[in-house]
Amino acid sequence: MNDTSAPNYIFEASEKPTRPLHQVPLIVATEESVKGYGCLVDDPDNFEIEIVRWPAQGWRPVDEGTGDEAGWVEGIFHGEWRGDILHGSNEAVNGEYVLGWSCDPQQAQSDVASVPRNQVLLWHMNYHPDGGQMFYPLDNKPFVVPVALPGDDLTPDKVVAFWCDGSRGLYIHPNIWHEGIFPVEDKQRFQDRQGKVHARVSCDIGEEFGVYLSVPLKR
């Protein structure tokens, strides 16, 4: 049985074991390639976030015009490399995360980059059933977002990563598996907008499948 407790996002990299790597395909984000996952965003200020109606608990339906009124929250998502370790923070939901590493976590250094930052070794993914999420780059630099289509039977082979050139944002639909945005350079800021309920369903990739996802950062 899977552990249903919420994951711990702040920890020392050395607390995670060495694991085999599963290579994730890197896809250039275009209008066509992101279909099914979401869309590209040109005008973040006027972009509408999808909000999902609260599900009925039994045979009686939720009243029309209710259950989808929580709206959305917005804030800055920060992605920052500290040595070999990629950190994220999301002001919209007051979240702090260790997103992954550029090398084996048992060897990862927190004060200096000991290897080229060509990949993120990803240990975790999640999705939001209550609403979509928009990431818009404020620094106009390339970034990468790992994603997978909806369904609780997530497996490593279902994950792809979109490489975005930094000129446009990326929006993902509700229920799309994802992780925080990965800056290609040292650090980057993103305008983040997402459902206010902020329900989160998680998968610890390392624990469930015995691998880390190797997400490329370079085209």
C-alpha positions in Angstrom: 0.0 0.0 0.0 1.3 3.4 -0.9 2.2 5.9 1.9 -0.6 8.5 1.8 1.2 11.1 4.0 2.1 14.4 2.5 5.8 14.4 1.2 8.5 16.3 3.0 9.8 18.9 0.5 12.7 20.3 2.6 15.6 17.9 3.4 19.3 17.4 2.8 20.1 15.9 -0.5 22.2 13.2 1.2 19.1 11.9 2.9 18.0 10.5 -0.5 19.7 7.3 -1.8 21.6 6.6 -5.0 19.1 5.3 -7.6 19.1 4.4 -11.3 18.0 7.1 -13.7 15.1 7.1 -16.2 15.7 9.5 -19.1 12.9 11.8 -19.8 12.3 13.0 -23.4 12.8 16.8 -23.9 10.3 18.4 -26.3 10.4 22.0 -27.5 7.2 23.7 -26.4 5.1 24.8 -29.4 1.4 25.4 -29.8 1.1 21.9 -31.3 3.4 20.0 -28.9 1.7 21.2 -25.7 -1.9 20.3 -26.8 -3.5 18.0 -24.3 -1.2 19.3 -21.5 -2.1 22.9 -21.8 -1.2 25.9 -23.9 1.4 28.7 -24.4 0.7 32.1 -22.8 1.3 35.5 -24.3 -0.7 37.7 -22.1 -0.5 36.5 -18.4 -2.5 39.4 -17.0 -5.6 38.5 -18.9 -5.2 34.7 -18.9 -8.1 32.7 -17.3 -7.4 29.7 -15.0 -9.6 26.7 -15.3 -11.4 26.0 -12.0 -12.9 22.5 -11.5 -16.3 22.2 -9.8 -16.2 20.5 -6.4 -17.2 16.9 -6.9 -20.5 15.5 -5.7 -20.3 13.2 -2.7 -23.1 10.9 -3.7 -26.1 10.8 -6.1 -27.2 14.3 -5.3 -25.5 16.8 -7.7 -23.7 20.0 -6.7 -26.0 22.9 -7.3 -25.3 24.8 -10.5 -23.3 28.0 -10.0 -21.6 26.6 -6.9 -18.5 24.6 -6.1 -16.2 26.5 -8.4 -16.1 29.9 -6.7 -12.8 29.8 -4.8 -11.0 31.5 -7.6 -7.3 31.6 -7.9 -4.1 32.8 -6.1 -1.1 34.4 -7.6 2.5 35.0 -6.6 6.1 34.6 -7.7 7.6 31.2 -8.2 11.4 31.3 -7.7 13.7 28.6 -9.1 17.3 28.8 -7.8 20.3 26.5 -8.0 22.4 26.3 -4.9 25.4 24.3 -5.9 24.2 21.0 -7.3 20.7 21.4 -5.7 17.7 23.0 -7.3 15.4 24.8 -4.8 11.9 26.2 -5.5 9.6 28.5 -3.6 6.1 29.5 -4.5 4.7 32.7 -2.9 1.2 31.9 -4.2 0.8 29.0 -1.8 3.7 29.6 0.6 5.6 26.6 -0.6 9.3 25.7 -0.2 10.8 22.8 -2.1 13.9 20.8 -2.9 13.1 20.0 -6.5 16.1 17.8 -7.4 19.8 17.6 -8.1 22.2 17.9 -11.0 24.0 14.7 -9.9 23.7 11.7 -7.5 22.2 13.2 -4.3 24.8 11.3 -2.3 27.5 13.4 -4.1 25.5 16.7 -4.5 27.2 19.8 -3.1 25.1 22.7 -1.7 27.8 25.4 -2.0 29.4 24.9 -5.4 28.3 23.3 -8.7 30.5 20.2 -8.9 29.1 19.1 -12.3 27.6 20.9 -15.3 23.9 21.6 -14.7 22.7 19.7 -17.7 19.9 17.8 -16.0 17.6 17.7 -13.0 17.3 14.4 -11.2 13.6 14.5 -10.1 12.3 12.6 -7.2 8.6 13.7 -7.1 5.6 14.9 -9.2 2.1 16.1 -8.3 -1.1 17.4 -9.9 -3.9 19.7 -8.8 -7.5 18.4 -9.3 -9.1 21.7 -8.4 -7.6 24.0 -11.1 -5.0 24.7 -13.8 -1.7 26.5 -13.3 0.1 29.2 -15.3 3.9 29.8 -15.3 5.0 33.0 -17.0 8.8 33.8 -17.1 9.6 37.3 -15.7 13.2 37.1 -16.7 12.8 36.0 -20.3 15.1 33.1 -20.0 14.6 29.4 -21.0 13.0 27.0 -18.6 11.9 23.4 -18.5 8.7 21.8 -17.1 8.2 18.0 -16.6 4.6 16.9 -17.2 2.5 13.8 -17.7 -1.1 13.3 -18.8 -3.9 12.7 -16.1 -4.4 9.4 -14.4 -3.3 8.1 -11.0 -1.4 5.2 -12.6 1.7 7.4 -13.3 4.8 5.6 -14.5 8.2 7.1 -15.5 7.7 6.3 -19.2 4.7 8.6 -19.3 6.7 11.7 -18.3 8.0 14.2 -20.9 9.6 17.6 -20.4 8.8 20.8 -22.3 11.7 23.2 -23.1 10.4 26.8 -23.3 12.5 29.5 -24.8 11.4 32.1 -22.2 9.5 34.4 -24.6 6.1 32.9 -23.6 4.5 31.3 -20.6 3.2 27.8 -20.1 -0.3 26.9 -18.8 -1.2 23.3 -17.7 -4.7 22.0 -17.4 -6.1 20.6 -14.1 -4.9 17.0 -13.3 -1.7 17.3 -15.3 1.2 15.8 -13.5 4.1 18.3 -13.1 6.8 19.6 -10.8 8.1 23.1 -10.2 9.6 25.1 -13.1 13.3 24.3 -13.7 15.5 27.4 -14.6 18.1 26.6 -17.2 20.4 29.3 -15.7 21.3 30.0 -12.0 17.9 31.3 -11.0 14.7 32.6 -12.4 11.3 34.1 -11.4 7.9 33.2 -12.7 4.5 34.7 -12.4 2.5 31.8 -11.0 -1.3 31.6 -11.0 -3.3 28.5 -9.8 -6.5 27.4 -8.1 -7.0 28.7 -4.6 -8.1 25.4 -3.1 -4.7 24.0 -4.0 -5.5 20.4 -3.7 -2.4 18.3 -4.4 -2.0 14.7 -5.3 1.6 13.5 -5.1 3.8 10.7 -6.3 7.3 10.0 -4.8 8.9 8.7 -8.0 12.0 7.3 -6.1 10.0 5.4 -3.6 7.4 4.0 -5.9 9.6 3.1 -8.9 13.1 2.9 -7.6 14.4 5.5 -10.0 14.9 9.3 -10.4 13.7 11.0 -13.5 16.6 12.6 -15.5 15.1 15.7 -17.0 17.4 17.4 -19.5 17.9 21.2 -19.3 19.7 21.7 -22.6 18.2 21.5 -26.1 
